[in-house]
Amino acid sequence: MCKDSRKAVSRANISARNTTSRRAGFSAFIALVLAVVTFTGAPTARAVGNAPSTVAANPPAAPKKIIIDTDPGTDDALAILLALNSPELDVRALTVVPGNVTAQQGLENALKLASLTNRCDIPVAGGAQHPLFQKLITAELWHGANGLANVELPASKCKADPRFGPDLIIQMIHDSPHEITLVPVGPLTNIALALLKDPSIVPLVKEVVIMGGSISGGNVNAAAEANIYNDPEAAQIVFHAGWRLTMVGLDVGDKTLYDQAHLDQLSKTHGPENDFAVKVLTFLIGQEAKYGAGGGSPMYDPLAVGTAVDPSIVVTQAMHVDVESRGEFTRGETVANRRNAVERNVLHGDRYIIEGVDHVEPNVQVCTGVNADKFLQLLNSRLAGK
């Protein structure tokens, strides 16, 4: 999930020489990650008939099986409520990653949300305790001291699943090959750990829909979005895994402004989830008025879930995206190649000469547009009266 509004991409100059060195560097980086990944690991728990004379209506599609990897988090909470109240989705698990709050607080929040929605049947598992290589950065400023807008939910009736989050992800993917959609709405640490432990999951995952990144500036600083900034190395692993990945970033999230009119609409209905959402949204709108530009609070994480519910809500473009991990001012930036091409520079004596243009394969479907009104009405309609 993103910290609320702090808005402010670098154009890469890539040569044949540094392209080769970067590939070698990334291979070394993966080897380093594999060597240290045990810091937070755990053992793997491992109709046929006659055609009718008239055209029949298509049967309703089976709900999409999803795993939400989350750092709850105010808008994470709203995203979870949206998912659990959307018949298009079958939420198979919640796995918790540190980000907006610590791993311990995040697990407590996820269990309380499962209890609020009477879904103790859904496994809720803790995962990594900190990013792969850097110190954790939490965001109580934007989410409240408890991560849930300072709203105190009742103690959870649900119990944490004893499995390690990345292991649970691996197991569920193997149990339902080609059926699981991963929806990470926090830093990508857990997803990277699952990939490093079992790369065979890549072709077995249906798709990945992440909330994170930006191709037009950051909210942590001028370049980086919060989820990616909190674990750039993990993000680079996930972005280059080779699976179908959609990036729901700041570019579209900033257009989904939940404002007072939307809040007034939701406030007319009541129910435990409805009323909790109203309190969270009131807090978020207040934070936006205090620290941001006003006009409403971006629904970052709920939009990623909304995209899983109805992909027609967003417009995407295929791009090659890398994650900057070394820049002094750009660490955590998602560097998108809109043309999917780089100049080919060849060394001649004391200088390089451009001798052509090479194609680079896109690895991400980047969201570039959104039907904000359609999405915000979907969000309200699914929370109303719940």
Buried (B, 14 or more C-beta within 10 A) or exposed (E): BBBBBBBEBEEEEBBBEEBEEEEEEBEEBBEEBEEEBEEBBBEBEEEEEEEEEEEEEEEEEEEBBBBBBBBBBBBBBBBBBBBBBBEBBBBBBBBBBBBBBBBEBBBBBBBBBBBBBEBBEBBBBBBBBBBBBBEBBBBBEBBBEBBBBBBEBEEBEBEBBEBBBBBBBBBBBBEBEEBBBBBBBBBBBBBBBBBBBBEEBBEBBBBBBBBBBBBEBBBBBBBBBBBBBBBBBBBBBBBBBEBBBBBBBBBBBBBBBBBBEBBEBBBEBEEEBBBBBBBBBBBBBEBBBEBBEEEBBBBBBBBBBBBBBBBEBBBBBEBBBBBBBEBEEBBBBBBBBBEBBBBBBEEEEEEBEEEEEEEBEBBBBBBBEBBBEEBBEBBBEBBBEB
